[in-house]
């Protein structure tokens, strides 16, 4: 029997100009900026790894692609495979499935935005469940104070989706769709049939509506106490760094530690993990990896 992670490939969309973070992003990709003690992209990569997805495509701009390749390589040191594709011009989230068509091939696909950070109880269980479906799509929602800035989902009393609107001026709820999506292989065909919105972009909302019309869209409400951060503004970056620092210091573990996840997934051996540790100086990150090794 095929494992769920064999059915899915993963895409991290790490493109865009990062204009909300100017001047910090004049010369560097937003997703390479640190959130506390690790690059932003580590958090999205770790989410796909927690979903047991091992074949991953990173989409970014021509200027920043060499830096991503230097940072993450081909993923072999983590027991995964990382590929790269250039996004010449950002034309909407849905464009990722067109750029990644050859990479996706005949598989299903999970897409995460490179500036999204998730933290909460039973998150891995929710991710694994999303990879257990071989048809349709799964989206994740969260309650926020500023729903007008996101895709808003309206639910009935049984938590079934009634409507989805992209950045509405009068939101019907404060339940919004996060930047994490799981779709079957039909998402490629759907994406290629989309027309640009008034913003000139291929909207991910239109993909979700396509699945919803066929009653093939599942919603996973992350619930109270779950933290989802869209780290695309200076305030959000600071909030995210402070949050991660507080969690890690209080509980003594690392959020988004890709090396630890690879080791605990049994994707790399104890010897391979030890070689990774040798690269790090005796900073907090390196010491944490040493502690993980010594405890197992």
N, C-alpha and C positions, 0 to 999 in steps of 0.2 A: 504493500500500500504506500502511495506517495505521501510524504510528509507535507504539511501545509506550507512550510517554508520553501519547498520545491516548486510550489504552484505560483509563488509570488516573487517578483523582482521589486527593487526599491529605487525611487528617484528622489534626490534632494535638489530642489530648485534654489540655487544660490546666486542668481543673477541680479539684474536691476542696478540702478545707479546709486541707491542708498541716499537719495536726495534729502530725506528727512534728517539725516545725520551729518549733512555738510556743516563744517569743512572736514570733519573727521574721515569722511569717505571719499574725499577728492582723489586719494592715491591708493586706497586699500578697500577691498571688498567688505561690505558690512558684516558678512558672515565669518570673517576672520578676526573681527574685534573680540577681545576677551570678555567673557562673562565670568567674573571672579577669577578663577585660576585656569581656565581652558578656553580655547577658541569657541565662538558661538556655534560653529558647525558641528562640534563634538556632540552637542545636545540633540540635534536632529539625527545625526548618524547613530547615536546610541539608541534612539527610539526605534529605528529600523532594526538594529541589532537585537534589541529586546523582543522584537516581533519574530526573531529567528530568521530574518531575511539576510542572505549572505551575498547576493549579487546586486550591486548598487551602482547607480549612475549619478554622477554629480554634473549638473548643468550650471555653467557660469559664463562670464564675459570673456572675450579673448584676452584682455589685459590681465585678468586675475587668474586665469587657468594655470599658468606655471606655478603660482604660489600654492594652489590647492594640491597640485601634483607633488610639490616638494613636501608639503605637510603630511599628506596621507598616502602617497605612492599608489601602488596597485592593490593595497589592502592585504597582501599575503602575510604580513607580520601579525595581522589580526585574524587570520584564517578566513578572510572574506575576499571578494573580488570587487575592486572599484574601477569603474570606467569613467570617461569624461567626454562631455559634448559641449560645444560652444553655442551660446545663445547670442547671436549677432545683435539682435534688437529685442528688448523686452516687449512682448505683445500679448501679455496675459498669462495667467497660471496654466490655463488649458494648453498653451503652446508646448508645454513640457512633454505632453504625450505625443505630439507630432515630431518634435526633435528626438524623442526617445523611441520612436517606432521600431527601428531596427534592433535596439537594445531589448525592448519588451518582447519582441518576437511573438510567440504564441502563448505567453504567460499572462497571468494577472499581475497587477502592479499597485504598489503603495507609493503615494507621493506625499512628501512632507516639505514644507517651506523651511528654508535654512535659518530663518529668524524666529522660529517657534520653539518654545520650551515648555515641557510638560512635567509635572511632578504630582504624585498622589498615590494613595493606596490602590493596590490591585491593578495598577496600570498595565503591567505585563500581561496579566490575564485578559484584559480588554483587547490588547493588541493581538494576542494569540487567537482569541475568538474571531477577530476580524479576518484573520488569514484562513479561517476554517471554512469560509464560504467560497464556493467556486463560481458563483454567478451573482450579478447585481453589484451594488456598491454599499460601502459603509462610511458614514461620516461621524465626526465627534463634535459634540456641542458643549458649551459652557455658558454660564450666566455672567454678564458683564454690566458695568454701569453706563457704557457708551455704545450701545448696540448699533447706532447709526453709522459707525465706522466699519462695520463688518457685514457679512452675509447673515441675515436674520431668519431664523426658522420659527414658524408658528405651529404650535402643537394642539391637538385636541385633548380631552380629559384622559385619554388612554395613551398619551405620548406618541400618537401617530402624527406624521407630518401633514399639515394642511397646506402650507405655502412656504416658499423660500424667496427672499428678496435681497438683492445686493445693495448694501449701503442705502437703505430707505430713509427718506427725510422724516417719516413718521413710522417708526418701528412698531410692529404688531406684538412684539415681545422683547425681552432682554436676553433671550436665548440665541447665541450666535454660533456659527460654524467655525471651528478652528482650522488651522492650516495642515490638517492631516487627513488623507483620503485613501480609501482602499477600493479598487475597482476591478471588475473582470476585464477580459481582453477587448470587449466591445468599446471600451473607452477610446481606443485609437480611432475607430470609425466615427464615433460621435464627435470627437474633437476635430477631425478633418472636415466634418460637415457644418461646423459652427460658422456664424458670421460675426464679424467684429461688432462690439457694442458701441454705444455712443462715445465711450472713452477710447475707442479704437483698439480694444483688447478682446481676446478670446476668453470669455468669462468661465470660471470654474462653476459658477452658479448655474449656467446653462447646461453643463454636464449633469449636475445634480438634478435639475428639473427634468432632464431627459430620462434619467433613471426613475425619478418619482412618478412620472406619467405612466410608466410601465409597472408601477408598484414594486420596483426592484431596489429601492433605496432604504437602507437601514440607518437608524440613528442611535448612537451610543452617547447618552448624556453622562458626562464625566462626574456630575454631581457636586454636592456641597463639600467643601474642604479640599477640593482638587485645585491645583494651581496651573493655569495656562497663561503664558506670557508671550505676547507678540513684541519682540524686542527691537522694533524698528525706529524708536525715537530715543533721544538722550535720557529722558525721564524713565522710560521703560528699561533701558540698559542699566541705569543705576539701581532701579528697583530690583531687577533680576540678579545683579551681582550681589546686592545686599541680602536678598533672599537665599541665594545659594550659599553664601558665606555663613549665614545663620543656621541653615539646615545642616551643613557639613560639620560645623563646629559643635553644634548641640548633639548631633547623633553619631558623629565619628565615622561617617562614610562619605563617599563621593557620588555626586549626581552627574550623570553623563560621562562616566569614566569608561571609555571604549576598550581600553586594554583589559580592565577587570571583567567587563562583560564578555569579551572574547574568551578569557580564561575560564570563567564560570560556565560558559556555554559549551566548554570542552572543544572549542575550535582551535585552540593552540595547546601545546603540551606545557608541562611545568618548566621544562628546559627553555622553551621558546619564550615563555613569560619572563623567566629570569634574564634572558638576553635583552628583552625590552627594558627591564628595570635598570640594567647596566648603563643604558643611554642617559638616564636621568641623574642629575646631581642630587645632593641630599636636601632637596627642597620638600615642601609639604606634599606635593604630588608624588614625587619619587618615594618618599617615606611611606605614603599610603599604599603604594603598590607593593612595597617590601612587606608591609604588615599583612596584606592580603595573601601573599605567597607563604608567609610563615604560619598563617592560621589554617592553611589547607594542606 
